[in-house]
Amino acid sequence: MEMVGSLIIVFIIMAILIGALADFIKRLFKQGGATDRNASMICPNCGTRGTPKSVTGGSMGIEIVLWLCFIVPGLIYSLWRLSSKKDGCPACGMPNMIGVETPNGRMLVEKFHQNQP
Ligand SMILES: [Zn+2]
């Protein structure tokens, strides 16, 4: 029974490590997070139009240190980072870009991009 328990823990840790690795590779190759004057999303904070980029809370450095020193806090920290991941503005990182077709989005376009049709 103890054997099964530790096997499950090892399996969970492996799954998270593989997930983190896959996420890292995806981020290396992922296009996006670019500013684009004709994009369909606008940032209410700075008025940048573009494709939202993936923003993760916390830092990878802390994550690695926690993993090296203590497995359990590292695990919790990784889970927290995964759960805090959001799509944010490519310019300022604010996680609440809205579509330019929405009423609020249209107001923002007028406010920040007055020269555009
Ligand atoms: Zn912004």
Backbone and ligand atoms as CSV (ligand in chain L), in Angstrom:
chain,resi,resn,atom,element,x,y,z
A,1,MET,N,N,0.836,-1.203,0.000
A,1,MET,CA,C,0.000,0.000,0.000
A,1,MET,C,C,0.873,1.255,0.000
A,2,GLU,N,N,1.932,1.235,0.832
A,2,GLU,CA,C,2.850,2.387,0.862
A,2,GLU,C,C,3.519,2.571,-0.498
A,3,MET,N,N,3.860,1.450,-1.094
A,3,MET,CA,C,4.486,1.449,-2.408
A,3,MET,C,C,3.591,2.166,-3.425
A,4,VAL,N,N,2.310,1.835,-3.386
A,4,VAL,CA,C,1.359,2.445,-4.319
A,4,VAL,C,C,1.296,3.955,-4.087
A,5,GLY,N,N,1.266,4.360,-2.793
A,5,GLY,CA,C,1.192,5.789,-2.449
A,5,GLY,C,C,2.374,6.553,-3.005
A,6,SER,N,N,3.596,6.047,-2.829
A,6,SER,CA,C,4.762,6.784,-3.319
A,6,SER,C,C,4.805,6.768,-4.840
A,7,LEU,N,N,4.321,5.683,-5.432
A,7,LEU,CA,C,4.261,5.641,-6.900
A,7,LEU,C,C,3.343,6.737,-7.433
A,8,ILE,N,N,2.210,6.936,-6.737
A,8,ILE,CA,C,1.265,7.966,-7.177
A,8,ILE,C,C,1.916,9.346,-7.079
A,9,ILE,N,N,2.652,9.600,-5.965
A,9,ILE,CA,C,3.308,10.899,-5.786
A,9,ILE,C,C,4.338,11.124,-6.897
A,10,VAL,N,N,5.145,10.098,-7.163
A,10,VAL,CA,C,6.150,10.213,-8.227
A,10,VAL,C,C,5.467,10.486,-9.566
A,11,PHE,N,N,4.353,9.812,-9.781
A,11,PHE,CA,C,3.624,9.997,-11.041
A,11,PHE,C,C,3.111,11.425,-11.171
A,12,ILE,N,N,2.574,11.971,-10.054
A,12,ILE,CA,C,2.050,13.349,-10.090
A,12,ILE,C,C,3.190,14.329,-10.381
A,13,ILE,N,N,4.325,14.130,-9.692
A,13,ILE,CA,C,5.468,15.033,-9.901
A,13,ILE,C,C,5.938,14.964,-11.357
A,14,MET,N,N,6.022,13.751,-11.892
A,14,MET,CA,C,6.433,13.576,-13.294
A,14,MET,C,C,5.476,14.302,-14.231
A,15,ALA,N,N,4.167,14.148,-13.948
A,15,ALA,CA,C,3.165,14.760,-14.816
A,15,ALA,C,C,3.322,16.276,-14.815
A,16,ILE,N,N,3.564,16.845,-13.624
A,16,ILE,CA,C,3.707,18.308,-13.540
A,16,ILE,C,C,4.977,18.759,-14.252
A,17,LEU,N,N,6.070,17.996,-14.061
A,17,LEU,CA,C,7.327,18.359,-14.726
A,17,LEU,C,C,7.175,18.309,-16.246
A,18,ILE,N,N,6.522,17.265,-16.741
A,18,ILE,CA,C,6.323,17.140,-18.185
A,18,ILE,C,C,5.436,18.279,-18.686
A,19,GLY,N,N,4.398,18.604,-17.880
A,19,GLY,CA,C,3.508,19.714,-18.233
A,19,GLY,C,C,4.268,21.021,-18.315
A,20,ALA,N,N,5.152,21.262,-17.336
A,20,ALA,CA,C,5.926,22.501,-17.315
A,20,ALA,C,C,6.864,22.566,-18.520
A,21,LEU,N,N,7.458,21.431,-18.850
A,21,LEU,CA,C,8.377,21.361,-19.981
A,21,LEU,C,C,7.626,21.636,-21.290
A,22,ALA,N,N,6.452,21.013,-21.424
A,22,ALA,CA,C,5.652,21.210,-22.629
A,22,ALA,C,C,5.250,22.674,-22.761
A,23,ASP,N,N,4.893,23.281,-21.612
A,23,ASP,CA,C,4.498,24.683,-21.608
A,23,ASP,C,C,5.665,25.571,-22.039
A,24,PHE,N,N,6.862,25.243,-21.543
A,24,PHE,CA,C,8.059,26.007,-21.874
A,24,PHE,C,C,8.349,25.922,-23.373
A,25,ILE,N,N,8.259,24.714,-23.937
A,25,ILE,CA,C,8.518,24.527,-25.366
A,25,ILE,C,C,7.475,25.277,-26.190
A,26,LYS,N,N,6.201,25.185,-25.729
A,26,LYS,CA,C,5.126,25.868,-26.435
A,26,LYS,C,C,5.392,27.376,-26.470
A,27,ARG,N,N,5.877,27.907,-25.317
A,27,ARG,CA,C,6.131,29.342,-25.236
A,27,ARG,C,C,7.272,29.748,-26.169
A,28,LEU,N,N,8.251,28.842,-26.361
A,28,LEU,CA,C,9.376,29.140,-27.252
A,28,LEU,C,C,8.908,29.306,-28.697
A,29,PHE,N,N,7.928,28.477,-29.076
A,29,PHE,CA,C,7.527,28.468,-30.481
A,29,PHE,C,C,6.286,29.294,-30.760
A,30,LYS,N,N,5.573,29.676,-29.704
A,30,LYS,CA,C,4.293,30.321,-29.892
A,30,LYS,C,C,4.475,31.726,-30.460
A,31,GLN,N,N,3.804,31.969,-31.576
A,31,GLN,CA,C,3.718,33.331,-32.089
A,31,GLN,C,C,2.558,34.001,-31.383
A,32,GLY,N,N,2.537,35.299,-31.402
A,32,GLY,CA,C,1.447,35.970,-30.711
A,32,GLY,C,C,2.010,36.905,-29.678
A,33,GLY,N,N,1.132,37.573,-28.961
A,33,GLY,CA,C,1.603,38.572,-28.032
A,33,GLY,C,C,2.147,39.762,-28.794
A,34,ALA,N,N,1.732,39.914,-30.058
A,34,ALA,CA,C,2.240,41.006,-30.867
A,34,ALA,C,C,1.252,42.163,-30.882
A,35,THR,N,N,1.768,43.363,-30.982
A,35,THR,CA,C,0.880,44.506,-31.146
A,35,THR,C,C,0.540,44.631,-32.626
A,36,ASP,N,N,-0.702,44.994,-32.887
A,36,ASP,CA,C,-1.187,45.063,-34.263
A,36,ASP,C,C,-2.324,46.079,-34.303
A,37,ARG,N,N,-2.177,47.088,-35.144
A,37,ARG,CA,C,-3.161,48.166,-35.183
A,37,ARG,C,C,-4.546,47.691,-35.614
A,38,ASN,N,N,-4.621,46.548,-36.292
A,38,ASN,CA,C,-5.901,46.061,-36.781
A,38,ASN,C,C,-6.412,44.843,-36.013
A,39,ALA,N,N,-5.762,44.533,-34.891
A,39,ALA,CA,C,-6.173,43.354,-34.120
A,39,ALA,C,C,-7.539,43.577,-33.488
A,40,SER,N,N,-8.176,42.476,-33.112
A,40,SER,CA,C,-9.548,42.562,-32.618
A,40,SER,C,C,-9.620,42.751,-31.109
A,41,MET,N,N,-8.469,42.814,-30.431
A,41,MET,CA,C,-8.472,42.997,-28.981
A,41,MET,C,C,-7.773,44.304,-28.622
A,42,ILE,N,N,-8.300,44.992,-27.584
A,42,ILE,CA,C,-7.680,46.239,-27.138
A,42,ILE,C,C,-7.503,46.208,-25.624
A,43,CYS,N,N,-6.419,46.814,-25.143
A,43,CYS,CA,C,-6.127,46.839,-23.710
A,43,CYS,C,C,-6.732,48.096,-23.099
A,44,PRO,N,N,-7.604,47.948,-22.074
A,44,PRO,CA,C,-8.206,49.132,-21.453
A,44,PRO,C,C,-7.206,49.926,-20.638
A,45,ASN,N,N,-6.083,49.355,-20.328
A,45,ASN,CA,C,-5.101,50.036,-19.495
A,45,ASN,C,C,-4.228,50.994,-20.307
A,46,CYS,N,N,-3.693,50.534,-21.449
A,46,CYS,CA,C,-2.772,51.376,-22.199
A,46,CYS,C,C,-3.238,51.631,-23.631
A,47,GLY,N,N,-4.349,51.001,-24.053
A,47,GLY,CA,C,-4.886,51.265,-25.390
A,47,GLY,C,C,-4.180,50.534,-26.504
A,48,THR,N,N,-3.295,49.597,-26.169
A,48,THR,CA,C,-2.606,48.833,-27.210
A,48,THR,C,C,-3.556,47.837,-27.857
A,49,ARG,N,N,-3.575,47.818,-29.176
A,49,ARG,CA,C,-4.322,46.781,-29.877
A,49,ARG,C,C,-3.359,45.681,-30.267
A,50,GLY,N,N,-3.774,44.440,-30.087
A,50,GLY,CA,C,-2.898,43.342,-30.441
A,50,GLY,C,C,-3.448,42.010,-30.016
A,51,THR,N,N,-2.606,40.978,-30.151
A,51,THR,CA,C,-2.975,39.631,-29.749
A,51,THR,C,C,-2.537,39.443,-28.309
A,52,PRO,N,N,-3.422,38.987,-27.420
A,52,PRO,CA,C,-3.000,38.797,-26.030
A,52,PRO,C,C,-1.875,37.781,-25.929
A,53,LYS,N,N,-0.948,38.018,-25.006
A,53,LYS,CA,C,0.096,37.033,-24.756
A,53,LYS,C,C,-0.186,36.367,-23.419
A,54,SER,N,N,0.414,35.202,-23.213
A,54,SER,CA,C,0.214,34.452,-21.981
A,54,SER,C,C,1.081,35.051,-20.878
A,55,VAL,N,N,0.439,35.449,-19.775
A,55,VAL,CA,C,1.161,36.057,-18.661
A,55,VAL,C,C,1.046,35.124,-17.462
A,56,THR,N,N,2.199,34.745,-16.890
A,56,THR,CA,C,2.196,33.859,-15.728
A,56,THR,C,C,2.674,34.620,-14.520
A,57,GLY,N,N,1.960,34.472,-13.410
A,57,GLY,CA,C,2.363,35.125,-12.177
A,57,GLY,C,C,3.595,34.467,-11.585
A,58,GLY,N,N,4.284,35.165,-10.689
A,58,GLY,CA,C,5.446,34.600,-10.018
A,58,GLY,C,C,6.654,34.573,-10.913
A,59,SER,N,N,7.733,33.938,-10.467
A,59,SER,CA,C,8.931,33.889,-11.292
A,59,SER,C,C,9.464,32.477,-11.397
A,60,MET,N,N,10.068,32.195,-12.539
A,60,MET,CA,C,10.602,30.866,-12.781
A,60,MET,C,C,11.794,30.601,-11.859
A,61,GLY,N,N,12.544,31.655,-11.485
A,61,GLY,CA,C,13.696,31.493,-10.591
A,61,GLY,C,C,13.284,30.949,-9.239
A,62,ILE,N,N,12.234,31.581,-8.642
A,62,ILE,CA,C,11.737,31.128,-7.341
A,62,ILE,C,C,11.267,29.679,-7.451
A,63,GLU,N,N,10.595,29.391,-8.557
A,63,GLU,CA,C,10.069,28.046,-8.765
A,63,GLU,C,C,11.203,27.012,-8.737
A,64,ILE,N,N,12.292,27.313,-9.453
A,64,ILE,CA,C,13.414,26.366,-9.524
A,64,ILE,C,C,14.049,26.189,-8.144
A,65,VAL,N,N,14.255,27.319,-7.409
A,65,VAL,CA,C,14.859,27.235,-6.073
A,65,VAL,C,C,13.995,26.391,-5.148
A,66,LEU,N,N,12.685,26.640,-5.185
A,66,LEU,CA,C,11.775,25.866,-4.328
A,66,LEU,C,C,11.835,24.386,-4.669
A,67,TRP,N,N,11.901,24.090,-5.968
A,67,TRP,CA,C,11.958,22.685,-6.384
A,67,TRP,C,C,13.247,22.032,-5.903
A,68,LEU,N,N,14.361,22.788,-5.963
A,68,LEU,CA,C,15.649,22.211,-5.580
A,68,LEU,C,C,15.728,21.997,-4.072
A,69,CYS,N,N,15.174,22.945,-3.291
A,69,CYS,CA,C,15.288,22.853,-1.835
A,69,CYS,C,C,14.225,21.958,-1.234
A,70,PHE,N,N,12.982,22.229,-1.588
A,70,PHE,CA,C,11.876,21.462,-0.999
A,70,PHE,C,C,10.925,21.095,-2.120
A,71,ILE,N,N,10.645,19.815,-2.226
A,71,ILE,CA,C,9.781,19.359,-3.314
A,71,ILE,C,C,8.356,19.883,-3.141
A,72,VAL,N,N,7.822,19.799,-1.915
A,72,VAL,CA,C,6.407,20.111,-1.725
A,72,VAL,C,C,6.087,21.591,-1.996
A,73,PRO,N,N,6.851,22.553,-1.404
A,73,PRO,CA,C,6.559,23.953,-1.753
A,73,PRO,C,C,6.733,24.224,-3.243
A,74,GLY,N,N,7.702,23.572,-3.866
A,74,GLY,CA,C,7.898,23.743,-5.311
A,74,GLY,C,C,6.681,23.293,-6.087
A,75,LEU,N,N,6.121,22.178,-5.640
A,75,LEU,CA,C,4.924,21.628,-6.268
A,75,LEU,C,C,3.754,22.606,-6.139
A,76,ILE,N,N,3.581,23.118,-4.909
A,76,ILE,CA,C,2.478,24.050,-4.659
A,76,ILE,C,C,2.674,25.323,-5.489
A,77,TYR,N,N,3.920,25.806,-5.534
A,77,TYR,CA,C,4.202,27.037,-6.272
A,77,TYR,C,C,3.937,26.844,-7.771
A,78,SER,N,N,4.343,25.675,-8.291
A,78,SER,CA,C,4.089,25.390,-9.705
A,78,SER,C,C,2.598,25.366,-9.992
A,79,LEU,N,N,1.838,24.728,-9.099
A,79,LEU,CA,C,0.391,24.653,-9.287
A,79,LEU,C,C,-0.217,26.053,-9.257
A,80,TRP,N,N,0.255,26.886,-8.318
A,80,TRP,CA,C,-0.255,28.250,-8.218
A,80,TRP,C,C,0.054,29.037,-9.496
A,81,ARG,N,N,1.288,28.857,-10.014
A,81,ARG,CA,C,1.648,29.580,-11.243
A,81,ARG,C,C,0.773,29.136,-12.402
A,82,LEU,N,N,0.540,27.814,-12.504
A,82,LEU,CA,C,-0.299,27.310,-13.590
A,82,LEU,C,C,-1.707,27.901,-13.484
A,83,SER,N,N,-2.219,28.002,-12.255
A,83,SER,CA,C,-3.589,28.488,-12.080
A,83,SER,C,C,-3.667,29.995,-12.275
A,84,SER,N,N,-2.540,30.700,-12.163
A,84,SER,CA,C,-2.581,32.157,-12.280
A,84,SER,C,C,-2.286,32.624,-13.706
A,85,LYS,N,N,-2.117,31.659,-14.621
A,85,LYS,CA,C,-1.767,32.016,-15.987
A,85,LYS,C,C,-2.965,32.662,-16.703
A,86,LYS,N,N,-2.726,33.782,-17.338
A,86,LYS,CA,C,-3.812,34.473,-18.034
A,86,LYS,C,C,-3.287,35.025,-19.359
A,87,ASP,N,N,-4.241,35.391,-20.199
A,87,ASP,CA,C,-3.864,36.104,-21.406
A,87,ASP,C,C,-3.870,37.593,-21.092
A,88,GLY,N,N,-2.785,38.265,-21.393
A,88,GLY,CA,C,-2.678,39.678,-21.056
A,88,GLY,C,C,-2.216,40.514,-22.235
A,89,CYS,N,N,-2.214,41.829,-22.018
A,89,CYS,CA,C,-1.798,42.789,-23.033
A,89,CYS,C,C,-0.334,42.569,-23.418
A,90,PRO,N,N,-0.009,42.567,-24.720
A,90,PRO,CA,C,1.380,42.356,-25.138
A,90,PRO,C,C,2.292,43.513,-24.732
A,91,ALA,N,N,1.715,44.677,-24.431
A,91,ALA,CA,C,2.551,45.830,-24.090
A,91,ALA,C,C,2.730,45.979,-22.581
A,92,CYS,N,N,1.632,45.916,-21.807
A,92,CYS,CA,C,1.757,46.199,-20.372
A,92,CYS,C,C,1.452,44.994,-19.489
A,93,GLY,N,N,0.943,43.896,-20.063
A,93,GLY,CA,C,0.724,42.686,-19.282
A,93,GLY,C,C,-0.571,42.648,-18.501
A,94,MET,N,N,-1.399,43.693,-18.593
A,94,MET,CA,C,-2.675,43.677,-17.873
A,94,MET,C,C,-3.570,42.571,-18.436
A,95,PRO,N,N,-4.149,41.729,-17.574
A,95,PRO,CA,C,-4.853,40.534,-18.053
A,95,PRO,C,C,-6.316,40.736,-18.426
A,96,ASN,N,N,-6.684,41.902,-18.927
A,96,ASN,CA,C,-8.111,42.067,-19.231
A,96,ASN,C,C,-8.347,42.801,-20.547
A,97,MET,N,N,-7.723,42.307,-21.613
A,97,MET,CA,C,-7.982,42.888,-22.928
A,97,MET,C,C,-9.415,42.572,-23.357
A,98,ILE,N,N,-10.053,43.491,-24.069
A,98,ILE,CA,C,-11.429,43.259,-24.502
A,98,ILE,C,C,-11.526,43.414,-26.014
A,99,GLY,N,N,-12.580,42.839,-26.589
A,99,GLY,CA,C,-12.770,42.896,-28.034
A,99,GLY,C,C,-13.140,44.306,-28.484
A,100,VAL,N,N,-12.659,44.715,-29.671
A,100,VAL,CA,C,-12.967,46.064,-30.157
A,100,VAL,C,C,-14.407,46.170,-30.647
A,101,GLU,N,N,-15.097,45.032,-30.799
A,101,GLU,CA,C,-16.489,45.074,-31.257
A,101,GLU,C,C,-17.459,45.314,-30.101
A,102,THR,N,N,-17.000,45.161,-28.879
A,102,THR,CA,C,-17.874,45.393,-27.728
A,102,THR,C,C,-18.036,46.901,-27.513
A,103,PRO,N,N,-19.128,47.337,-26.859
A,103,PRO,CA,C,-19.329,48.785,-26.646
A,103,PRO,C,C,-18.148,49.439,-25.934
A,104,ASN,N,N,-17.645,48.782,-24.906
A,104,ASN,CA,C,-16.482,49.328,-24.198
A,104,ASN,C,C,-15.259,49.379,-25.098
A,105,GLY,N,N,-15.082,48.331,-25.900
A,105,GLY,CA,C,-13.946,48.277,-26.815
A,105,GLY,C,C,-13.994,49.409,-27.822
A,106,ARG,N,N,-15.195,49.692,-28.331
A,106,ARG,CA,C,-15.345,50.772,-29.311
A,106,ARG,C,C,-14.978,52.135,-28.701
A,107,MET,N,N,-15.400,52.312,-27.437
A,107,MET,CA,C,-15.061,53.558,-26.740
A,107,MET,C,C,-13.550,53.708,-26.606
A,108,LEU,N,N,-12.898,52.596,-26.284
A,108,LEU,CA,C,-11.449,52.629,-26.113
A,108,LEU,C,C,-10.752,52.922,-27.434
A,109,VAL,N,N,-11.262,52.324,-28.526
A,109,VAL,CA,C,-10.665,52.574,-29.843
A,109,VAL,C,C,-10.757,54.067,-30.157
A,110,GLU,N,N,-11.935,54.673,-29.883
A,110,GLU,CA,C,-12.085,56.107,-30.142
A,110,GLU,C,C,-11.139,56.922,-29.287
A,111,LYS,N,N,-10.978,56.485,-28.025
A,111,LYS,CA,C,-10.154,57.229,-27.086
A,111,LYS,C,C,-8.672,57.163,-27.469
A,112,PHE,N,N,-8.219,55.954,-27.857
A,112,PHE,CA,C,-6.783,55.766,-28.058
A,112,PHE,C,C,-6.360,55.845,-29.523
A,113,HIS,N,N,-7.282,55.617,-30.432
A,113,HIS,CA,C,-6.920,55.557,-31.861
A,113,HIS,C,C,-7.817,56.493,-32.650
A,114,GLN,N,N,-7.759,57.765,-32.330
A,114,GLN,CA,C,-8.688,58.708,-32.933
A,114,GLN,C,C,-8.463,58.898,-34.415
A,115,ASN,N,N,-7.255,58.614,-34.899
A,115,ASN,CA,C,-6.966,58.828,-36.325
A,115,ASN,C,C,-7.454,57.689,-37.205
A,116,GLN,N,N,-7.918,56.608,-36.553
A,116,GLN,CA,C,-8.308,55.458,-37.361
A,116,GLN,C,C,-9.786,55.510,-37.708
A,117,PRO,N,N,-10.192,54.939,-38.824
A,117,PRO,CA,C,-11.600,54.898,-39.201
A,117,PRO,C,C,-12.412,54.063,-38.214
L,1,ZN,ZN,ZN,-1.811,47.305,-22.099
